[in-house]
Amino acid sequence: MSQEALENLLHENRVFPPTAEFAAQANATGAMYDEAAQDRLGFWAEQARYLSWATDFTEVLDWSDAPFAKWFADGRLNVAYNCVDRHVDNGFGNQVAIRFEGEPGDRRDITYAELKDEVCKAANALTELGVTAGDRVAIYMPMIPEAIVAMLACARIGAAHSVVFAGFSAEALRSRIDDAQAVLVITADGQNRRGSAMALKPAVDEAVAETPSVRNVLVVRRTGSDVAWNADRDIWWHEFVEQQSTEHEPEAFDAEHPLFILYTSGTTGKPKGILHTSGGYLTQAAFTHRNVFDLKPDEDVYWCTADIGWVTGHSYIVYGPLANRVTQVVYEGTPDTPNKDRWWDIIERHKVTLFYTAPTAIRTFMKWGDELPKSHDLSSLRLLGSVGEPINPEAWMWYREVIGGDNCPIVDTWWQTETGAIMISPLPGVTGCKPGSAMGALPGIGMAVVDDHATPVGNGGGGYLVLTEPWPSMLRGIWGDPERFKETYWSRFPGMYFAGDGAKLDDDGAIWLLGRVDDVMNVSGHRISTTEVESALVSHEAVAEAAVVGAADETTGQGIVAFVILRGGLPEETAKGEQLVQDLRNHVAHEIGPIAKPRQIMVVPELPKTRSGKIMRRLLRDVAEHRDMGDVTTLADPTVMNLIATGLETSSGED
Ligand code: WTA
């Protein structure tokens, strides 16, 4: 973010205090902050009591083996029971849990009683396939109810799921299956995207050809497209799961029993398997969902537009909302199919009251124009949420005025795959909101903005965002790599969790997130590491060296810009061709997935490096954003910047 943009942000003086009307009915109270400040562990214990425990816990936090936390360690529970069965037991079996809408327009309402039957059948199916507690199951699925059923079935039998976003490539899927040693993959024949069927099964076939740990592939029929079939390994969901019994006894597991692994990009080429466990995770996911979204289970219709492939889908479609007995919309497709008002149409028809989406989407809709949302009745909405990246004040105001009819609190929620649940956000009905600010830490959360020496900066200062106290839904480690866990998050500022984000506190102490300070990019709210894209580029035969940066992008937050040096001896036509740039972009899409496709690739003769050989990304970012280059005196060869600037004119490959 440029200094000027930052100054403008910090002089944002519009504040929207809670309305008396909202405050009078809000779940959250100002007293929560005081209670948690006086007795943090007591506060979390109280939140944990919203869950149903098979065996009550006596200890709240064990931090003796820091940074490996244990929360509620001697308690036992079943996560799926908490998300499904107990609502049926409490007499809410007929309440609709999921209002599914497929992209082609097919609809399906699933009650809690029906969801329970589906989860039980799937749990029996997994057991019949030999999946047992402690195993890992990879899920590579579109946004259809079976994806949620699959996750809950794993939770029910104590197998950890590893959901891989269905937009990732076969290679990305393979490496994740392999790292977790998954025994089963659950997938679909395909998914509906932009009006046509996009295949998924071929990527699974390609991936499992090289993952001997996988014994079976369970396939949901969604699009009806033809698929290749390996009769020794592949099983149709509609044949195998459907015939199972709806009776299944949920077994209680330790609160620290693994619930899922979710891979996320770090600063190296190898994604990290972030491990979450059961009791603490569910406690904080449910607490935040209840209070940040003000859920009233008997009245609200909630819709989170995330995909289950990301952590937002885990915590705010599956676990938090279902634990709280939500009624929610699940939509399979893209926002522009069949028309660019599909989302507003969904909100109007389902009378959505609570809506959670990402700034990228909001900025895209701003570009598409006010007429589309204005042609729909969105008056059912009573609260709006934002997640995934900093939301600029213009987008925030547009969201408030055009979508929220000037009448909804906006909760800008900061959190990460690693934090498991929301950490920083206003509490609606309690906290005022400033356009573009996530305001402050939630009750029970210890947060600070510190300088290089780990000293808190105080109001008006900027620095690094850290978390100063363990929290219930914190990651319990990186799968198979305890050293990397300590090194990545706990070594920079001893005793504190370093989030990797820069932040500023304004004069009132409200927090402004400034984006990543490490080599992780945030493209449309998706984390992609620069190194991962660089590795993909150098795996192409034409590339000798690559450097990747995230450059500011009006819609996607950041766009991926790559600088590549080609290998010597390539035929001249190849080395110059537009075709090569296209090939490289497609190569990255093939290696990682279309979301990692560089916006721009510049073929350059040199890269700027310090004398110690480190690539100076800051300079490349300046080039990519067309800024003045500033200080280049630490460069080994300052003239390379001129060479690169020349390259910029000739070989960008935007489409
Ligand atoms: C960024 C997504 C500003 C941040 C839940 C963080 C945000 C990364 C916000 C985590 C927000 C998330 N304001 N930045 N409200 N929410 N981020 O793991 O850089 O996909 O470190 O989790 O997204 O991304 P992840």
Boltz pocket constraint, residues with backbone or C-beta under 6 A from the ligand:
constraints:
  - pocket:
      binder: B
      contacts: [[A, 264], [A, 310], [A, 311], [A, 312], [A, 386], [A, 387], [A, 388], [A, 389], [A, 390], [A, 391], [A, 412], [A, 413], [A, 414], [A, 415], [A, 416], [A, 417], [A, 418], [A, 424], [A, 438], [A, 499], [A, 500], [A, 501], [A, 513], [A, 514], [A, 515], [A, 516], [A, 522], [A, 525], [A, 526], [A, 527]]
      max_distance: 6.0
